[in-house]
Amino acid sequence: MSGGGDDGPTATFLLSCPDQPGLVRSVADFVFRHGGNIAHADQHIDRQEGTFFQRVEFSLDGFGVPRTELADALADETGDVGMRIDVRFSDVVPRMAILVSQQAHCMEDLLARWRTGDLEVDLPLVISNHPDHADLVRFMGPQYVHLPVTPEDRQGQESELSRLLVEERIDLVVLARYMQILSPSFVEGWRGRVINIHHSFLPAFAGARPYHQAHLRGVKLIGATAHYASEELDGGPIIDQDVVRVSHRDAVEDLVRKGRDLERVVLARAVRAHLEGRILLHGNKTVVFD
């Protein structure tokens, strides 16, 4: 999210509730009555499930409700409609950590986007179960922490991982080809705040070695999928996907090369959508506003 520019900081409501008449007007009236000006608004109705989703960004200068009370005030003034409310502020820069294993292409891409200002985020920490990327990461700026994983100490490694994330006040964890399975308790504690990139167009070819699986099936398209982590391996809510054509002439190595280009772009798009407060979670699905 931007810092608000010349017009000052903004707040963004991410809203969902059972659909009913008057919701758009109620939210707009709330912003108007308290002295705000709506900069952007978008909404979607899932008619099959009868659920209303909305993203509303509005100015904060002179707004009549303190930041810490915005969600409660909106809930009170819109009545008992079962509304879920998340609030983001444009002048609060999220803090992100990257987890990576041996394949570094997604990590390198995110680091470059961060260094050039393409991703507006604080990036204090990169954690890996391998020592391979220490020099590169430290050259780019973040701290690099090597946390090896052994079958005997998997739980201890994850406990130290959790401690570091809390200590650094991390808001978003990005699994940039981190090839370790996180425990259900970890995923539950970070629900909606861990983004993974999978080198396949899910739900096809979940699990290990998807490019090899795709090659054996002779597919004509391969893809990449960015999703929130869940207890089900590669089964979390999908944020972004893309595909590229392949042919019988492509060996596994060609699929891997083409797939890596997709992985970089798809992961970056998903991370940006999260940082900009454009994603609403709904069960095992997402609503991603433009």
C-alpha positions in Angstrom: 0.0 0.0 0.0 1.2 3.5 -0.7 1.8 6.0 2.1 -1.1 8.1 1.1 0.8 10.6 -1.1 -0.1 14.3 -1.0 -3.6 13.5 0.2 -2.4 12.0 3.4 -2.8 8.5 4.8 -5.8 6.3 4.1 -7.6 3.4 5.7 -8.9 0.4 3.9 -11.9 -1.7 5.1 -11.9 -5.4 3.9 -15.5 -6.5 4.6 -17.5 -9.7 4.2 -20.9 -10.7 5.5 -24.2 -12.3 4.4 -25.6 -10.3 1.5 -28.5 -8.0 2.1 -29.8 -4.7 0.7 -28.2 -1.5 1.7 -24.7 -2.6 2.6 -22.9 -0.4 0.1 -24.9 2.6 1.2 -24.3 1.8 5.0 -20.5 1.7 4.6 -20.5 4.9 2.4 -22.7 6.7 4.9 -20.3 5.7 7.7 -17.3 7.2 5.9 -19.3 10.3 4.9 -20.7 11.0 8.4 -17.3 10.9 10.0 -15.6 13.2 7.6 -13.9 10.8 5.2 -13.6 10.7 1.4 -13.8 7.4 -0.4 -10.8 7.0 -2.8 -11.5 3.5 -4.1 -14.4 1.1 -3.6 -15.1 -2.3 -5.1 -17.5 -5.1 -4.1 -18.5 -8.6 -5.1 -21.4 -10.8 -4.3 -21.0 -14.6 -4.3 -24.6 -15.3 -5.3 -24.2 -19.1 -4.8 -23.3 -18.6 -1.2 -25.1 -15.3 -0.6 -22.0 -13.6 0.7 -21.1 -9.9 0.2 -17.4 -8.7 -0.1 -16.2 -5.2 -0.2 -12.9 -3.2 -0.2 -13.2 0.5 0.6 -10.3 2.9 0.9 -10.9 6.3 2.4 -9.0 9.3 3.6 -8.0 9.6 7.3 -7.2 13.3 7.6 -9.8 14.8 9.9 -11.7 11.5 10.3 -13.9 11.5 13.3 -13.2 8.0 14.6 -9.8 7.0 16.1 -7.9 4.3 14.1 -8.2 1.8 16.9 -12.0 2.1 17.0 -12.7 2.0 13.3 -13.8 -1.7 13.1 -16.0 -1.5 16.2 -17.6 1.8 15.1 -18.4 0.4 11.6 -19.9 -2.7 13.1 -22.0 -0.7 15.6 -23.3 1.7 12.9 -24.1 -0.9 10.3 -26.1 -3.1 12.7 -26.0 -6.8 13.5 -25.2 -8.1 10.0 -22.5 -10.5 11.0 -19.8 -8.4 9.2 -16.2 -9.5 9.4 -14.0 -6.4 9.3 -10.3 -6.0 8.7 -8.6 -2.6 8.6 -5.4 -1.7 6.9 -3.5 1.7 7.0 -1.5 3.1 4.1 1.2 4.5 6.3 1.8 1.3 8.2 4.5 -0.7 6.3 4.1 -4.4 6.8 7.1 -6.5 7.8 7.8 -9.6 5.8 10.1 -12.6 6.2 11.2 -15.0 3.4 11.7 -18.7 3.9 13.8 -20.5 1.3 15.6 -23.8 0.7 18.1 -24.5 -2.0 16.4 -23.1 -5.1 16.8 -19.3 -4.8 15.1 -17.9 -7.9 11.9 -16.7 -6.1 13.8 -15.4 -3.2 16.2 -13.5 -5.5 13.3 -12.0 -7.4 11.5 -10.8 -4.2 14.8 -9.3 -2.9 15.3 -7.4 -6.1 11.7 -6.1 -6.1 12.2 -5.0 -2.5 15.5 -3.2 -3.1 14.1 -1.3 -6.1 10.9 -0.3 -4.2 8.6 -2.4 -6.3 7.4 -4.1 -3.1 6.6 -1.6 -0.3 7.5 -3.7 2.7 10.1 -4.0 5.4 12.2 -7.1 4.9 14.4 -7.7 7.9 14.8 -11.5 7.7 15.5 -14.4 5.4 15.5 -17.9 7.0 16.7 -21.1 5.3 17.3 -24.7 6.2 20.4 -24.5 4.1 23.5 -22.1 4.4 23.8 -21.6 0.6 22.4 -18.0 0.2 24.0 -16.3 3.2 26.4 -14.0 1.2 23.8 -12.9 -1.3 21.1 -12.1 1.2 23.5 -10.2 3.5 24.7 -8.2 0.5 21.1 -7.3 -0.3 20.5 -6.2 3.3 18.3 -8.5 5.4 19.6 -10.8 8.1 20.2 -14.4 7.0 19.4 -17.1 9.5 20.4 -20.7 8.9 18.0 -23.1 10.7 18.8 -26.6 9.6 16.1 -29.3 9.8 16.8 -32.8 11.0 14.2 -35.6 11.6 15.2 -35.6 15.2 14.8 -31.8 15.8 12.0 -30.7 13.4 9.9 -29.4 16.3 12.8 -27.5 17.8 13.6 -25.9 14.5 10.0 -24.8 14.0 9.9 -23.4 17.6 13.0 -21.3 16.8 11.4 -20.2 13.5 8.3 -19.0 15.4 10.4 -17.2 18.0 12.3 -15.3 15.3 9.2 -14.3 13.4 7.6 -13.0 16.6 10.8 -11.2 17.7 11.0 -9.4 14.3 7.3 -8.5 14.4 6.7 -10.2 11.1 3.3 -9.7 9.4 3.7 -11.9 6.4 5.8 -15.1 5.8 6.6 -16.0 2.2 7.6 -19.5 1.3 9.9 -18.9 -1.7 10.4 -22.5 -2.6 10.8 -23.5 1.1 10.8 -27.3 0.8 9.8 -28.1 4.3 6.3 -29.0 5.5 5.1 -26.7 8.3 3.2 -28.3 11.2 -0.6 -27.8 11.5 -0.2 -25.8 14.7 2.2 -23.4 12.9 -0.1 -23.0 10.0 -3.1 -22.4 12.3 -1.2 -19.7 14.2 -0.3 -17.9 11.0 -3.5 -18.5 9.0 -3.9 -16.0 6.2 -0.3 -14.7 6.7 1.8 -17.4 5.0 2.0 -17.4 1.2 3.5 -20.4 -0.7 4.5 -20.8 -4.3 3.8 -24.2 -5.9 5.4 -25.1 -9.2 2.2 -26.5 -10.7 -1.2 -25.2 -11.8 -3.1 -26.6 -8.8 -5.0 -28.7 -8.2 -3.1 -30.7 -10.8 0.3 -32.2 -9.8 0.3 -31.4 -6.1 3.2 -32.6 -4.0 6.7 -33.3 -5.0 8.3 -33.1 -8.5 5.3 -31.7 -10.3 7.4 -30.9 -13.5 8.4 -34.5 -13.7 4.7 -35.5 -13.2 3.7 -33.1 -16.0 6.4 -34.4 -18.3 5.2 -38.0 -17.8 1.6 -37.0 -18.6 2.7 -35.1 -21.8 0.8 -31.9 -20.8 0.7 -28.9 -23.1 0.5 -26.4 -20.4 2.4 -26.0 -17.1 1.7 -23.5 -14.5 2.5 -22.0 -11.1 0.2 -21.3 -8.2 0.5 -18.9 -5.2 -1.7 -19.8 -2.3 -2.1 -19.3 1.4 -0.7 -22.2 3.4 -3.1 -24.5 5.1 -3.0 -27.8 6.9 -3.6 -29.6 3.6 -0.4 -29.8 1.6 -0.7 -27.5 -1.5 -4.5 -27.2 -0.7 -4.8 -23.7 0.7 -6.8 -20.8 -0.7 -5.4 -19.8 -4.2 -4.3 -16.2 -4.7 -2.8 -16.2 -8.2 -2.0 -18.6 -11.0 -0.5 -18.5 -14.5 0.4 -20.9 -17.3 2.8 -21.3 -20.2 2.5 -23.6 -23.2 4.9 -26.5 -23.6 5.3 -29.2 -26.2 6.6 -32.7 -26.8 10.0 -31.2 -27.6 10.4 -29.9 -24.0 12.5 -32.1 -21.7 12.0 -31.9 -17.9 14.8 -29.3 -17.8 12.9 -27.1 -20.2 9.7 -27.3 -18.1 11.7 -26.4 -15.0 13.2 -23.4 -16.7 9.9 -22.1 -18.1 8.2 -22.9 -14.8 10.7 -20.9 -12.8 9.9 -17.7 -14.8 6.2 -18.2 -14.0 6.9 -18.9 -10.3 8.7 -15.6 -9.9 5.9 -13.5 -11.4 3.0 -15.4 -9.8 4.5 -15.2 -6.3 5.3 -11.5 -6.7 1.8 -10.7 -7.8 0.3 -12.7 -4.8 2.6 -11.0 -2.3 1.8 -7.5 -3.7 -2.0 -8.2 -3.6 -1.6 -9.2 0.1 0.5 -6.2 1.0 -1.9 -3.8 -0.7 -4.9 -5.3 1.2 -6.7 -6.6 -1.9 -7.4 -10.1 -0.7 -10.4 -11.3 1.2 -10.4 -14.9 2.5 -13.6 -16.9 2.4 -13.2 -20.5 3.5 -10.9 -22.2 1.1 -11.3 -19.5 -1.6 -10.1 -15.9 -2.0 -11.6 -12.7 -3.5 -8.8 -10.7 -5.0 -9.7 -7.2 -6.0 -7.9 -5.4 -8.8 
